[in-house]
Amino acid sequence: MTAIRVLLVDDDPLVRAGLSFMMGGTDDLEIVGEAADGGEALDLVDRTRPDVVLMDIRMPAVDGLTATERLRGRENAPQVVVLTTFHADEQVLRALRAGAAGFVLKDTPPAEILDAVRRVAAGDPVLSPTVTRQLMDHAAGSAADTRRTRARARLAALGEREREVAVAVGRGLSNAEIAATLYMSVPTVKAHMSRVLARLGLNNRVQIALLAHDAGLLEDDDR
């Protein structure tokens, strides 16, 4: 079994030491590097080629948000999991829009942090529907109308079934649940998902959910 390669990025050496200690006791996770700020992390990604980056948001010099945006804009970028102390935070939302696969709180039990790394490496976002809704509600405000107009313009590129899949993703359904709800096979769901991501220029399910929310598709679905 090939170990999941993990890069730790946090300006607090105690946090890095704690995470390193946790993962050092596993057979399937390997720490390939540690960084104290986002700029250092970007350089280390090139040298160490991690599968997952655990990224703190608030750091000196280059913060985690900027680093996430730059990193996810690259080809073959590793997955990013944001480390934060807040459930609903504007910077966390921006990181998710930039392509982070989810976030974990720093006081999350060790076993759950390890599970989050494994899930993200397997392609599953680490973000529950409840937390997704909380973040979306937190972001609502004066810019909501502008976001809706822009989001609907982007989603106009989707076909009817692709739109249905996007709505289901926004509701937090798994591929199996989407298949059951829309009466299609799981491979068909995956094919639609790949087309949605390609057509919209996105790279994970969290971004689909956020865009569906911005466009008001979830509200339309509820009516």
C-alpha positions, 0 to 999 in steps of 0.5 A, spaced: 500 500 500 502 506 497 502 511 503 498 518 502 503 524 502 502 529 507 505 536 507 503 540 514 503 548 513 502 552 520 506 557 523 505 554 530 511 549 531 507 546 536 501 544 532 505 541 526 509 537 532 502 535 534 500 533 527 506 530 525 506 525 532 499 523 530 500 521 523 507 518 525 503 512 528 499 510 522 502 506 516 498 509 511 500 517 512 507 519 510 509 527 512 513 529 507 515 536 509 513 542 514 512 549 512 511 555 517 508 560 511 504 559 505 510 561 501 514 556 504 509 551 502 508 553 495 516 551 494 515 545 498 509 542 494 514 542 488 519 539 491 515 533 495 509 532 491 504 531 497 497 528 495 494 532 501 496 539 504 493 541 511 493 548 510 493 553 516 489 560 514 492 565 518 500 565 517 505 571 517 508 573 510 504 569 505 497 566 508 494 560 507 488 563 503 493 566 498 497 559 498 491 555 497 488 560 491 495 559 488 496 552 489 489 550 486 491 554 480 496 549 478 496 543 474 496 536 478 495 540 484 494 536 491 488 537 495 488 542 500 484 541 507 484 548 511 486 548 518 481 553 522 479 555 529 472 557 526 466 554 524 464 559 519 469 564 517 469 568 511 476 566 509 474 559 510 469 560 505 474 563 500 479 558 501 473 553 499 471 557 493 478 557 491 478 549 491 480 547 498 477 540 499 474 542 506 476 544 512 477 541 519 477 545 526 484 545 530 480 542 536 478 536 532 479 529 535 485 526 532 482 520 529 477 525 525 483 529 522 486 522 520 480 520 517 479 527 513 486 526 510 484 519 508 477 521 505 480 527 501 486 523 498 480 518 496 477 524 492 471 526 498 470 533 500 471 534 508 465 538 509 458 536 512 451 539 509 450 542 515 457 546 515 456 547 508 449 551 509 452 555 515 458 557 511 453 559 505 449 563 510 455 566 513 457 569 506 450 571 504 449 579 504 450 585 499 454 581 494 448 576 494 445 578 487 451 579 484 453 572 485 447 570 483 447 573 476 454 571 475 453 564 478 446 563 473 450 565 467 456 560 468 450 554 470 447 556 463 452 551 460 449 545 463 444 540 460 438 538 464 441 532 467 447 536 469 443 541 472 440 536 477 446 533 479 449 540 481 443 541 485 443 534 488 451 535 490 449 542 493 444 538 497 450 534 500 448 527 497 453 522 495 454 519 488 450 513 491 444 517 493 444 522 487 443 515 483 437 513 487 434 520 487 435 521 479 434 514 477 441 513 474 447 508 475 453 511 480 457 510 473 453 515 470 452 520 476 460 520 476 460 521 468 455 527 469 459 530 475 466 530 471 462 534 465 459 539 470 466 540 473 469 541 466 464 545 463 464 550 469 472 550 470 471 547 477 475 542 481 471 539 486 464 538 489 464 543 494 465 548 489 459 545 485 455 546 491 457 553 493 456 555 485 449 552 486 447 555 492 450 562 489 445 561 483 439 560 487 438 552 485 437 550 492 432 555 493 428 553 486 429 545 488 425 547 495 419 550 492 
